[in-house]
Amino acid sequence: MSVKDKVIAIIADQAVLEPSDVSLENTLEDLGIDSLGLVESIFAIEEAFDISVPFNANEPSESDFDISSVSSIIAGIEKLIAEQA
């Protein structure tokens, strides 16, 4: 399973949607994911990929991690995985 497919599956799970209902242009807000769902998604992603996401749940706008859309989340995770390799 690719990084993209895995991330979409995690986000879809949080949004209680099918992965096919999640598009790369969607924001988490579009998908009905609130701040708690976002934090749970980040934890699930960290666990799935064995990475640490530089995300501050208390100050999301000040995090170095771009959560503005599904595609930006995927790009950020791919970057973190590459940096760890």
N, C-alpha and C positions, 0 to 999 in steps of 0.2 A: 504494500500500500504506500502510495507517495505521501510526502509531507502534506501536500495540498489536500488530498483525500482524507487523511487522518485528522487534520485540523477542521475541515468541513464537518466530518463525522462528530467530532467533539462539540463544535458549535451547534450543530443540528440537535444533538442530544440535549444540550442546555436549553435550546429554544423549543423542545418537544416538536421537532419537525423532521421530515425526511431529509437526508442529505441533498436529494435532488431539488428540494425547495429552497436551498441556500445558494445564492449567487455571489460571485466575487465582489460585485458592486454593493452588496448589502452592507449596511451598518449594523452593529449589534442592536441598536435601537429599533431599526426596521424589523428585526427578527423577534423583538419583544424581550430581549435580554436586558435585565436591570443590572445595577451595580453588583449585587450579590451574585447573580448569574455570571457576570464578567469575571469576578474573583474565582468562582468555581471553575470556569472555563480555563483561566490561566493556570490554576493548580492542576487540572486534568492534562493540560498541554505540557506542563513541566514534567509531570509524571510519565506521560506517554513517550516523550523524547529525551528524558533524563537531562534536562537543561534547567537553567535558572533564568526566568524572564525578569528583566529589569523594570518591574512595574510596581508602583506604589498605589495601593488601593485607596489610601487616604487622599492622595493628590494625583489622580489619574492624568490630569492635564500637564503635570510636571514630570511625568515619566518619560524616559528615553524611548519607550516602546510605543509605536504608532498603532492605536486601536481604532482608527477612524473607519476602517472597512475590513471586510473579510480578507480581501487581497493584501491589504497592508499588514494584517496580522500574519498571514502566511509568509510574506516577504521577510518580516522581522524574525520569524521562527527559523526560516531557512538560513538567514544570516547568522543567528545564534548557533545553529548546528554547525555551520561552516567554520565559525570562529573556534568552536570546541574541538574540531577534528585535528 
